[in-house]
C-alpha cells in the first residue's frame, strides 16, 4: 500500500524548529518532520516563526508529501526528517 496523507493535521515543534505531520502506510502511522529551514527555502519568507512555518507548509503541502514519499521509499525508519536538500 502506498504512503498516504489522509489527515491534514500538522503542528509546529518549537524544540526541533520543524513542522510535524503524519503519513499512513496501511495501518501504520509514519511520523515526519520538515525543518523550518526547508520551509524557508520553499516559501522564501525571512521569518521561521510558528505561523510562518505552518503557512509555508500549507502552501507547499503537495511537494512536501512528494518529498516525504521519496524519503520513505528510501528505507524504513522510526521518524523521518525532511531537510532543505530533500526539497530540491
C-alpha positions in Angstrom: 0.0 0.0 0.0 1.5 3.4 -0.9 2.1 6.1 1.7 -0.9 8.4 2.0 -1.7 11.6 4.0 -5.4 11.4 4.8 -5.1 13.6 7.9 -4.3 17.2 7.1 -3.2 18.0 10.7 0.2 19.4 11.3 1.8 21.1 14.2 4.9 23.2 15.0 7.6 21.6 17.2 9.4 24.5 18.8 12.3 22.3 20.1 13.0 20.8 16.7 12.2 24.0 14.8 10.1 21.9 12.5 6.6 21.1 11.4 5.3 17.6 12.4 2.9 15.7 10.2 1.8 12.1 9.8 1.6 9.7 6.9 -0.1 6.3 6.8 1.1 3.1 5.2 -1.9 0.9 5.6 -2.5 0.7 9.3 0.9 2.0 10.2 1.4 5.6 11.2 4.6 7.2 9.9 5.8 10.4 11.6 7.5 13.1 9.6 9.2 16.4 10.4 10.1 19.1 7.9 12.7 21.5 9.2 11.9 25.3 9.3 14.9 25.9 7.1 13.4 23.6 4.4 10.1 25.5 4.6 12.0 28.8 4.3 13.7 27.5 1.2 10.3 26.8 -0.3 8.5 29.9 0.7 11.4 32.4 0.9 9.9 34.1 3.9 12.5 35.6 6.1 10.9 34.6 9.4 10.7 31.0 10.7 8.1 31.6 13.4 5.4 29.1 14.0 2.7 30.8 11.9 5.0 31.4 9.0 6.2 27.7 9.1 2.6 26.4 9.2 1.5 28.8 6.3 4.5 27.7 4.3 3.7 24.0 4.9 0.1 24.5 3.8 1.2 26.3 0.7 3.6 23.6 -0.3 1.8 20.6 1.1 1.8 18.7 -2.2 5.5 19.0 -2.8 6.2 18.2 0.9 4.2 15.0 0.6 6.0 14.1 -2.6 9.4 14.6 -0.8 8.1 12.5 2.1 7.1 9.6 -0.1 10.6 9.7 -1.7 12.3 9.7 1.7 10.0 6.9 2.9 10.8 4.8 -0.1 14.5 5.0 0.7 14.1 2.8 3.8 12.1 2.3 6.9 12.9 4.5 9.9 11.1 5.4 13.1 11.0 9.1 12.3 11.7 10.9 9.0 13.1 14.4 8.8 12.8 16.4 5.6 15.6 18.9 5.1 16.1 21.7 2.6 18.2 19.3 0.4 15.3 16.9 0.2 13.1 19.7 -1.2 15.3 20.3 -4.3 
